[in-house]
Amino acid sequence: MTIRTRFAPSPTGLLHIGGARTALFNYLFARHYGGEFLLRIEDTDKARSTGQAVQVILDGLAWLGLQADAAPVFQSTREARHVEVAKELLANGRAYNCYCTADELREMREDAQAAGKPPRYNGYWRDRDPALAPAGISPAIRLKAPRGGETVIEDLVQGSVRVGNAELDDMIILRSDGSPTYLHAVVVDDHDMAISHVIRGDDHLTNTFRQAQIYQAMGWALPEFAHIPLIHGADGAKLSKRHGAVSILEFRDEGFLPEALCNYLLRLGWGHGDSEFLTRDEQIDLFTLEGVGRAASRMDYAKLTHLNGVWLRGADDARLTDEVTARLPTQCGVSASDEAQARILMLMPGLKERAKTLLDLTASAAFLARTAPLPFEPKADALLTPDSRAMLARLIPLLSASDFSAEGVDALLRDFATAEEKKLGQVAQPLRAALTGSTMSPGIDVTLAALGREESLKRLQAVV
């Protein structure tokens, strides 16, 4: 059997963190078993589904590196097939026409609630002669669900789950306007796409009982089901905007690397011993559903940020330079020339050591793209006392004669500090403030080397 999974988001909003984890689990499961990962856009809610939302989903998956093995299937284009299956069930006696009006259905619900029962459809038209149908009423088609026994799902995460069929009413599969319902369309699509494993959030678990009845009515084999616990906020409440970023592209904009986010999401509800930092290849090699827990996960933004810092330190310097260059105009109001990009690349090994996000990294690299006179942070400005400026004035001619290699600058500064009867830090900190406008930077020797002779002296002259 070929393993085939699918991610099936609804384009009525943003691709949120829970959806991204579901996509990741489907992707890794398919790749682990050499199968296929497919994408289906469930856009049957025509009033709320938008092309912009579709693009956000596609952009988010592309950023995460979760490439589907075929072009997306749009559920709205398959309506004729959904109708065909509903009418086949009707013809086979596994479904029936229901002529109840909206008022009649509301009255049924009210009567049931008054009797202390769940507000379900009472099966009024299940066995009634269609010849008794009122004129001018377009019928809905309802599934003739079994009334006795149980529907049992052997879930690969939740275990054996069951419900008494008496608790399920005859669901509508085709509305009176001829449009298919979501639960019906999903079954038809999963069957036609030969989906072997349906891996989704456990908020869909109750839908599965109803969907299983459609499979059985059509004589189709059920796929394997795996319902993953949801992600909650740190307080245990349903994850929402008040907990922090929710949309995947928000995480991108806030400076997280996609590999760090995927690594974090994988470990959020799945485990393999003490493994914490896993590359994509390692994830594919290790991922199975046996490692998925049954309890809801809690989003920990501090842990994600820490993990992101680890991935940043291991990331390619050229890639990070491109990321910083792209963010500088909007984040810091400066653009990086070719010369500035070369400086950033040269200092990237030191810059990324202190950063936890790309926002941090961009902020710390901005001084390399600025021109004199620099803006000064208050702490940096406080270092540039009259005595410090006079000391820097004495240092300028010595630096002018330096070869501006990191090694040469380091030796020069040490000799200068000795001659001035100061500690090296008493020289380096005012010098750093003058060159960067801040009190933090990579080593002062490599900073001077990256800026180069002309730019360094220009910045020092501006201060002196």
N, C-alpha and C positions, 0 to 999 in steps of 0.2 A: 504494500500500500504506500502510495506517495503521500507524505505529510504535507498538508496544505492548511495554512492558517490565514486569517484575514484580520485587518483592523478596519472597523466600520464606523467612523465618526459621523455625526450629524452636523452639517455646516450651518448651524444656527447660532454660533458663537465662536469663541476662541478655542484653540487647541490647548486644553488645560493640562496640569501636571499629571493628573490621574490617567487621562487619555494617553499621554505620552508614555507612561509606564506600561499601559496595556499594549501599546504598539511595540514597545521594546521587547516585552515578554513574548509576543507573537513572533516577532522577527527572530529572536534568539532561539526559540523553540524550533522554528522551521529550519534555521541554518544548522542547528545542532544535529538534526536528523537528515540533513541533505535535502530538505523539502523546499516548498515555495511559500513565500510571504506575499499576500495580495492586499490590495487596498480597495475598499468599496465606500463611496460617498453616499450616505443615506439621506438624500435630499428630497424626500417625499413631502416634507412640510414646506410646501411651495411658498407660503406666506412669509416664512422666517428664513429659509435657506437663501443665501446670497453668494454671488460669485466671489465677492471679497473674502467671505468666510472660507470658501473652498481654497482660495489662494493662501490664506493664512495657515490652513492645515497642511497644504503641500509645502509651503516654505518651512514650517516647523519641522516636518518629517525630514526634509532635505538637510536642514541645519543639524539635526540629530544623527544624520547618516543612516536613516532607516529607509533604504530604497526598496520599493516593491518590485516584484519580478514581472509585472505586466502593467499596462496602462490602467488607471483607476476605472472601476465600474461605477457608473452613476445609477443609483437605484431608480431614479425618476424615468430613465429610458427603458425600464423593464416592466412598465405597468401592464402592458398587454399580456405578458407572460404571467404576471400575478393574477390577472383576471381569468386567464385560461385555466389555471390550476383551481381557482375558486369554483369555476363553472364545472370543471371535471368532478370535483367533490360533490357538487349539487346533483350532477347527473348520476353519480354512483350511490346516491342516497346517504352520503356521509356529511352532507350539509343540507340546509333548507332555507327557503325564503321566509323572512320575517317582515311582516307588514305593520309592526307596531309604530305608532307615531311617537314623537318626542314627548307629548303630554302623557301618553300611556306608559312610557318607560319611566317617566318621573313619578307617576302614581305608584308603579311597582316598587320603586326604590323607597318611597315614603311608607308604603304599607309594610315592607320588610323591616324597615327601621323601627316602625311603631310596634312590630311584633318582636323586636329585639334580635332580629336576624341581619346578616350582612346584606347590603343593598345590591342583590344580584338579579339578573334577568330570570324570570320564572319559567321560561320554556313555552310560553303561550302558543307559539306557532310551530313548535317542534313536530307535533303529530297532527296538526289541524289540516283539514282539506284546503289546498290552495284555492279551490273554487269559492271558498268563503271570503276571499281577500276583498277588502273594500276597494271601490273604484278610485282611480286617480292617485293611488299610493305606490311609489316606487319602492320595492322591497330591498332590504339589506340581506346579505347571505351570512348565515351563522353556521359555525361548525357544530355538527351533532356529536357533542363530546360524550364519552362514556359516563354513565351515572353511578356505576358500582365500582368497587375495587379501588386501587391506588395507581397513581402515576409515580414511578420511581426513577430517579436520576442517579447514576453512579458517577458522582463528580470527582474529578482527579485532584481537586484541592479540598473540597468540603466533605468528601466521603459520600456515603449513601444518604440521599435526601428524598423525602416522599411526601405526598399530599393525597388526602382522600379525594377521589373524583367528585364526590358529592359537594365538595367545597368550591368546585369550579363550575361556572355557568357556561352556556354555549356562546363562545366569543364570536364577535363579528369579524369576518375575514374580508368581506367586500361591503363597503358602505352603500347606502341607498343612492348616492350620486355616482356609483360605479367605480369609486377609487378604492384601492386595497388598503387595509390597515397595516400598520408598521409590523406587528407581530407576524402576520401572514407573509408579508413581503420578505422579511428576513429569512424565514424558513425556505421559501422558494429560491431565493438568491444563494443561500448557503448550499442547498442541494445542487443547484445548477452549476455552481462554481467548484463543486466537489471538495468542499471544505471538510477536512478530516477532524480538525480540533477547533472548537469555539472557545477561545480564551478571552474572557471579558470580566468586568467588575461584578462583584457579588450583588450589586443592586439589580442585576438582570436575572438573578436566580429564580424569582417567582415567575418571571416570563417564561422560563424554560419549561415549566410544567405544561403550560398552554401550547407552546411551540412543539413539544414532544407529541402532543395529540394530533397536530397537523401532519407531522412525519408519519405517524402510525396510520392515520386515515388514508394517506396516499400510498402506504406500503413502502415507504422509503426507509433506509437504514439511518439511524440517528448518528450524528457525529459524536465524538467524545467532547464532553463539556468540562471546563475548568473555570471556576468563578473565583476571582482574586479579591481579597478584602480591600476595602477602600483606604484612601490616605486621609488622615485627620490632621488637624493642627496640633501644635504642641500641647494645647489644653484639652485635647481629646474631642473637641467639637469638629463638625464637618469643615473641611478646609475651605476657606473663603479669602476674599481680598484683605480682610483685616489681619490675616496671618502673614501677609507678604505677597510676593509675586505668585501668581497662579498660572497665567498664560506662559507657554513655552517661550514665545518671543520676548516676553518681559525678562526672562532669565538671560536671554542673549543680550538684550539691551543693558542689563545690569552688570554685564561683564563676566558672565560665567562661560566656561568652555563647554562645548557640547559633550566631549568625552567625559568631563568631570560630572556633568549632570546625569548622563547615562549611567556612569559608574555608581553614582549615589542612588539613582532610582532603582537600579538592579538590587542593591543591598537593602532597599526599603521594602521589606516583605519577602526577601529571598536570601538564603545564606548558603555558604559552602565553607564549613569550618571557620577558620579565622581569616580567610581571604578578604582583604579590604580593597586593595587597589588592583583592578583587573582591566587589562586591555580588551579591546573588542574581540580579538581572537581567543583570548582566555575565557571571556564570557560565553562565546559560542561553544567552546569546548566543554565548559562545565555546566551550562544551564540545563536543568530538567525541572519538571513541575514538582518533583518530590521535595525540592528545596523551598517551595513556596509555603509560607505559614498561613494559618487560618485567622489570625487576629489582625485587626486593623493596624496600619502603620501610622506613625506620627512624624510629620515633617519637621526636621530639625535644620533650620537655616544656618545656624552656627557650624554644624558639622559639614553641611554642604560647602560653606565658604572655606572651611579648613581644607577639605578635599580638593576644592578648586585651586587653592594655593599650591598644593602638592603637584597637581597636573600642570599648573603654570610653570613651575620650576623645571619640569621635565619637557616642556614644549619647545619646538624648534624656534630659534631666535629670529630667523627671517620671517616666519609666520607671525610671530608676536609683533615684530616691527610693522608689518602690514596692518595688523589689527589696530595698533596704536596710531599709525598714520591716518587711518580712516576715521578714528574717533576724535582726533585732536581738534578739528574745526568746530564741531558741535559741542564738545565737552569743555574745551579750553580756549576756544576762539582764536586759534592759531593754525596755520597750515605748515606742513613740513616740506621744505625744499629737498632736492636730491641730497644736498650736503647735510641737512638736518637728519634725513633718513639714515644716512651713513653713520652719523654720530649715534643715533638711537640703536642701530644694529651693533655698533661697537660696544656700547655700554649695556646692552640687553642682559648679558649674564649677571651683572650686578643689580640691574634694575628689578629683574624678576624675582630676586631672592627675597625681597621684602613685600612683594605684592600678593594680595589674595584674590583680586579680581582684575579684569582688564581696565576697569575704571581706576583702580589704584595705580596700575601700571602706566596708564595714559597720563594721569596727573603727575606722577614722578618723572616722566620723560618730557613733559612740556617745556622745561627750561632749555632743552636742547634745540627746540624749534623757535624760541623767542630771540629777539634782537635787543641790544642795549639801547636805552637803559631798561633794566628788568624791573618788574613789579616785585616788591619784597614782602615776605610774610613778616608779621610783627616780631617773631623771635629772631629771624635773620637780621632784620633792621636793627634790633637791639645789640647785635654783635658788632655792628659797624660803628664803633665809637670813634672819636677823633684819634685816639691812640692806635686803634686797629687800622684806620685808614692810612695813618702815617707809616705804620709797619708795612702795609701793602705797597705803599709808594716806594719803600726801600727794596721790596721784593721784585718790583716790575723789571728793573734792568737786569737782574740776575736771570729771571725767566726768559727775558728777550734773548739771552745768549744760550739758553738751554736747547737741547736737541728735541725736546718735547716728546720723548719716549716716556712711557710710564716709569721705567727703571731710572732714567736720567732725572725726571722730575722728583721722584721719591728721594733720591740721594741729595738733590739740591735742597729740598725742603728740610731734610734732617740736618744738613750742614747749616742752613739758615736759622733753624730753631736753636741750634747750639750757639751760634754767634749772637743771637738775640737774647740768650739765656732764658729761653722759654721751652716748655714742653711742646712736642709736635702738635698736639691737639690745639694748643693756644694759637698756633699759626694756621692749622688746617681749617678750624671752624670759621673764623672770619673770611678766610680765602674761599671756603665753600659758599658762604652766604653771598659774597660778592659775585661768584661765578654762576650760582643757581637761583638765588633769590629765596632759598630755603635753608634749613639746617640738616636736611637729609639728602644724601646722594650716594652713589657708589664711591669707592675709594677716591680720594682727592687726586691721586696720581693718574688713575685711568680716566677720571673726569677731565682733567687738564689735557690729557693726550687725545681724548675724543673731541673736545672742543677745538683743539689745535692752537697754534701760536697766535694767529691773527685774531680769532674770536676771543680767546682768553684775555689777551692784552687789551682788546677793545672794552671788554666788560670791566676789567680792573681799572682802566683809565676813567671809565664812566663813574666809578665809585670814588676813586681818589680825587 
